[in-house]
Amino acid sequence: MLTSGLLRPVDDAHAIDEAALLRYAAEHVAGFPSPARGLALTQFGHGQSNPTYCIEASAPGGVTARYVLRKKPPGAILQSAHAVEREFQVLKALGTYTDVPVPKVFCLCTDASVIGTPFYIMEHLEGLIYPDNKLTGVTPTKRKTIYLAAAETLAAIHKVDVTAIGLQKYGRRDNYCKRQVERWGRQYLSSTGEGKPARYQKMLDLAHWLKEHIPKEDSSAGFGTGLVHGDYRVDNLVFHPTEDRVIGVLDWELSTLGNQMCDVAYSSLPYIIDATTSTGYSYGGFEYTGIPDGIPPLEEYLAAYCSISARPWPAASWKFYVAFSLFRGASIYAGVYHRWTMGNASGGERARFSGKIANAMVDRAWDIINRENVLREQPARGMHVSNGPSQEFQRKHEGSISTKDQGKFVPSEKVMQLRNKLMKFMEDYIYPMEGEFYKRAHSTSRWTIHPEEEKLKALAKREGLWNLFIPLDSAARARELLFEDMSHGSPGSSEELLLGAGLTNLEYGYLCEIMGRSIWAPQIFNCGPPDTGNMEVLLRYGTKEQQKQWLVPLLEGKIRSGFAMTEPQVASSDATNIECSISRQGDFYVINGTKWWTSGAMDPRCQILVLMGKTDFSAPKHKQQSMILVDVKTPGVQIRRPLLVFGFDDAPHGHAEITFENVRVPATNILLGEGRGFEIAQGRLGPGRLHHCMRLIGAAERGMNLMVERALSRTTFGKKIAQHGSFLADLAKCRVELEQARLLVLEAADQLDRHGNKKARGILAMAKVAAPNMALKVLDMAMQVHGGAGLSSDTVLSHLWATARTLRIADGPDEVHLGTIAKLELQRARM
């Protein structure tokens, strides 16, 4: 039936403040009729979980706009259930970055005071929903098309590269079934705590059987794991009103990362049990009552999915997956019945029979378990399946699957296009201007900005080479916080371009390396330190007010920033030693202390400092520190002097010594709260410091290129330098070490994407040791080949070398990183 045919008046238990909703929607939904002449609210009767409403808003002129609102139910609910926030997150990511058919989401409201519980608003899809799995009244030909379209859409969901769309931390991939059995077992107990149903003991025994028969593949996070819908059924799909294709996948409440075969089995339940009746229940599904004419047999449905998704035939573990799906279904329906008894179920009268359906599912699960075979070892002849992703499949779906299936470190077409644009930009604009930049940096005007720099920044922005460092998850967060009330924040708009190209850390590694070939390049693309780290801090931890005041102009490249942490009086490699005090006085914090090596503070465009100090000297060791935003124009902030790095002052960027004498800043400038400094630092230092390693790969590559050019053009002792055996051996060793370091850095970026800072800390530490030491060796060799010219400012080599040497301290001392690596190695040995 049409989606509009599922509507009914709003239940009294689910009534909401329509005036408050109208005010919120008018302010937060792009294109919402304003002023709206009226608002009509009805409720979808289909579904048993989060109450879902149709909003009809009338605009002047008689035009009516339709939207869908989905909210948490009122009253007491089970822990972790009804997570509309997660629904919004996955719908936003899929709608923005993939071709998976989902409704467009407009806004998420987590403020329960607006209409009683958190909710989100999405577009209304006018299409067809089939609540009856038998597809009564549908022609046989159309029935087959609908089921095969469902299989195709499920395969499309399972092909999504979650890392590429910022959902790599949406859940754990490994041990999914084990955790799900435990979760739904607890949920069942919570739903039946006051009255044990007839199948209570059988359900407990079923949980025990499942724990004993979890498939081996469930323990890994490899092929066959990824995005899981969690409630994938034909009646959760919206089909085009005239074409037999899916236009929307609904009800993502249970979505996560994990074992995707669970989705396949759950979507197959109509073949095994009928759970759609509103007046009772039927024990068997299609295989008991007969498959309606046109609906493909189970084997054909599974073969279609396996062929499209390139997954192997699931015969070996199918009994488990079906039993698990019935177990989970029983827990879900028990929960629906429990809510019905409390009066807050959203499915109306249908919820009354959900307890009987739960019991039937338990019985059906044991019937499946007691069978000798539930699925033939191989599909019938003519039904094609795969043993893994074919080359044809990879070509067809390039960009939709992880790079691990293509060769782990093979850049995608998107990254290669950006890389080629970046390299051309460097050749056309950056390298030719280096001489001019250096000339100004050694003149009396060195603390001013070369006029060509701003022109190049504007050009880079137009070329789409701006803020490429911003990780996908941060970009998604910023999009919601910064542009939620902007109707023009669409893909390709100027606001959207501020948030980068939607790259993972791994993808950015290929581009950051190119920027590292020139000292001047990163800032042209707004990808230079410490701005990148500071922007990441504001993206992750800043309040909306802090972001609007400081993050937006940083993203736009209108201002620059500094990071004030290191102190001259103490060994700052151990951040617990810092002595700068941040004391609360009413609505202000007063800062006293001295910082040095505050990079970026000498730049005339620098307006904001991120400062780390101590708010409580008596707190536990790692809870004493806090981070706070300091406007450089605040009275008491004194820039004392620029510091030199092997004679380079890095003008106009600079590294400053700064004193803070009774500097009063608003209490609202604190980041995340008092005592959260170390937490912020760890979030900042993962991606930010890996950027240094990426740039060092580029610096070493520039050194290699200059070295080879010099060796091919200079003659010593009667032959070219390139003909000397000692040079050839050293050159080869440099290339070996450079490639080793590059792969280590890319592996670190990949683990950072997949596992986060904490789990990737070992490989990050290795990269931070290897990259600068490798770059120093390569650049030293390049300087040696250049002779006296290599030590002068006539080439970039000495400056690149000085920067690389600095990073063995500024990027954390080698000794600290080596200690981290060794401790992790010892921990592994004890496991």
C-alpha positions, 0 to 999 in steps of 0.5 A, a space after each residue: 500500500 502507499 505509505 500514506 495508507 499506513 497513517 492513523 490518528 495519533 495515539 493519546 499515549 504518543 501525543 506531542 506538543 505540536 506548537 513546539 514541534 512547529 517552532 523547532 521544525 521552522 527553525 531547523 528544517 531547511 525549506 520548511 514552510 515559513 510561515 506555516 499556515 498550519 500543521 497536521 500530525 498523524 501517526 504511522 501504524 506500521 512498526 513496533 518500535 519508535 513512534 513515527 509521525 507524518 508532518 503535513 505543513 501548509 505553506 501560504 498559497 496552499 502548498 503542503 509539504 510532508 515530513 516524517 518525525 521519528 522519536 523515542 517512545 515515552 515512559 520507561 524504556 530498556 537501556 540502549 533501546 530506541 536509539 534515534 541518535 544512531 538512526 540519524 547518524 547512519 542515515 546521514 552518512 549513507 545519504 551523504 556518501 553512498 547510493 544506498 536508498 535512504 530518506 534524507 534526514 534534516 535535523 536531530 533534536 536531543 533536547 527532550 524538553 521540546 516534545 518529550 523525547 529525542 527525535 529526528 525529522 526526515 523526508 517523506 517518501 511517497 511510495 509503496 510498503 508491503 506489510 504482508 510478506 506474502 504480498 497478497 494482491 501483487 502479481 506473481 511477476 512483481 512478487 519475484 521482482 520485489 524479493 530480488 530487489 530486497 536482496 540486491 538492496 541488502 547487498 548494497 548495504 553490506 558493500 558499504 565501506 564504513 571507514 570511507 563514510 565515517 562509520 568506522 567507530 559505529 560498532 565492533 565488527 568482531 564477536 558480533 553474534 556472541 555479544 548479540 546473544 548476550 544482549 538479547 538474552 538480557 533484554 528478554 529477561 528485562 522484558 519478562 521480569 515480572 511474569 515469566 511466559 510459557 517459553 521462558 526456560 526454552 528461551 534460556 536454553 536457546 541462549 545457551 545453545 547459541 553460545 555453544 555454536 557461534 560460527 568461527 568467522 564471528 570472532 574476526 573482523 574480516 570479510 563478511 563483517 561491516 554495516 548491519 541493518 539489524 531489522 532488514 525485512 521487506 516491510 521495512 522497505 519503501 518501493 517506488 510507486 511505479 517502478 519495482 525498485 527500493 527508494 528507501 530503507 527504514 528503521 535503522 534502530 538496531 544498526 551497528 557493525 558486525 556479522 552481516 550474515 545475521 541480516 541475511 538470515 533475519 530477512 529470510 524469516 518469512 520463509 520460516 515463520 509468519 510474524 505479520 498477522 495482527 489477530 494471532 500467529 501462524 507457526 510456519 512460514 512459506 515452507 510450511 504454508 507454501 510459497 506464494 506464486 512468484 516469490 522466489 524459493 529461499 535458495 534463489 533469494 540467498 543465491 541472488 544475495 550471494 552473487 551480488 555481494 560476492 559472499 560464499 554460500 552460507 550452508 555451513 552455519 545457516 542453522 545457527 544464523 536462523 536460530 539466532 534470528 528467531 531468538 533475537 526476534 523473540 526477544 524483540 517481540 517480548 519487549 513489544 508485548 511488555 511495552 503494550 502492557 505498560 501502554 506505550 507500544 507504538 504498533 497499536 492493536 498489533 502489539 497485543 499479539 506480540 507475546 504469542 509471536 515471541 513464543 512461536 519464534 522460540 518453538 520454531 528455533 528449536 524445530 530448526 536446531 533439531 533438524 539434521 539439515 536446513 540448507 543444502 550444501 550447494 545451491 541448485 544448478 543454475 543459481 550462481 554464487 561466489 566464493 569471494 569478490 570477483 574482479 568484475 565485482 570490484 571494478 563495478 563497485 569500486 569505491 563502495 568496498 574497502 581498499 583492503 579488497 583492492 590491495 591494501 594501499 592502492 588509492 581510490 580513483 577519488 584520491 588519485 584525482 585529488 593527488 594529481 590536482 595537488 601535484 599540478 598545483 605544486 608544480 604550477 604555483 608552489 615550487 615557482 614561488 618558493 624563492 619569493 617566499 624565502 626572499 621575503 622571509 629573510 627581509 625586514 618584512 619577514 613578519 608580514 604575509 606575502 601578498 601572493 600567499 592569500 591569492 594562492 589560498 583562494 585558488 586552492 579553495 576554488 580547486 577543492 584542495 582546501 581543508 583536506 585533513 578533516 577526517 570524515 567523522 569530524 566533518 559529519 559532526 561539524 556539518 550538524 553543529 555548524 550548518 544545521 540551520 543553513 539551507 545552502 549547506 549542500 554538497 558542493 556549497 562554499 560551506 560544505 567545501 570548508 569541511 574538506 573532501 570527506 577523506 579518511 586518515 589513510 586517504 589523506 596520507 597520500 595527499 599530505 605527503 605531497 604537501 610535505 615536499 615544500 615548507 610553504 605548501 601546507 598553509 596554502 591548502 589550510 592544512 598546516 600545523 598547529 592549525 590542523 590540530 587546533 581545528 580538530 580540537 574545536 571540531 571534536 571538543 568545542 562548544 557551538 559558540 566556540 566553534 562559531 567564534 574561532 573554528 569557522 574563521 580557521 576553516 575559512 583561512 581568515 585567521 591562524 592559531 597557536 598551541 601553547 603547551 611546552 614550558 622552558 622551566 620543565 621537561 614538557 615531554 612529560 606533560 604532567 610537569 607543566 606549571 602554568 596555572 589556570 585558576 577560576 575566579 567567578 566567571 573568569 579563569 586567570 592564567 599565569 605562566 610562561 610557554 615557549 615553542 608556541 608555533 604560529 604565534 608570531 604570525 600576524 594572522 594568529 588570533 587564538 591560542 589553545 593553552 594547556 595548564 593546570 586547574 587543580 594541582 591537587 587532583 590525580 596526576 592526569 586530571 590536573 590539566 585543562 585546555 582553554 582558549 586564549 585570545 592573543 589580544 587579551 591583556 597580559 599576553 606578552 609575546 617575548 621573542 621568536 625562537 630559532 630552529 638551527 638558525 631558521 625563525 620560520 617567519 612569518 609563522 614563527 615559534 614564540 616564547 610567551 608570558 601570561 601574567 594575570 590573563 583573564 579569559 571567560 570561563 566559557 573558554 574552557 574546553 570540555 571541562 576542567 581536568 580534561 586536558 589529557 583527554 583532549 591531548 590524546 584526541 589531538 595528537 593521533 591524527 595531528 602528529 601523524 600528519 608530521 610523519 606524512 609530510 616527512 615522507 614527502 620531504 624525503 621524496 623531495 630530497 631523493 629527487 634533488 639528490 638524483 638530479 644533482 648526481 646526474 649533473 655533477 662530475 667528480 674524479 672523471 665521472 658523474 656522481 651517479 656513476 660512483 658505486 658508493 653513491 649507488 649503494 647509499 641511494 638504494 638504501 635511502 629508497 629502501 628506508 623511504 618505502 619502508 617508512 611510507 608503508 609504516 605511516 600508511 599502516 598507522 593511518 589505516 589503523 587509526 581509521 579502523 581502531 582509533 587513537 588508543 588501539 593504534 598507539 603502538 603503530 603510531 609510535 613506530 611511525 613517529 620514530 621511523 619517519 623523522 629518522 628516515 627523513 634525516 638520513 635521506 636529507 643528509 645524503 642529499 645535502 652531502 651530494 650537493 656539497 656546500 650548496 646543500 648546507 646553504 639557503 640556496 636549496 630547500 634541503 637544509 630547511 627540510 633537514 632542520 624541520 625533520 630534526 625538530 620533529 624528533 622532539 616536537 613530535 614527542 621524543 624518540 625515547 617516549 615513543 620507544 617506551 610505548 612500543 616496548 611496553 606494548 610488546 611486553 604486554 603481548 608477551 604476557 598475554 
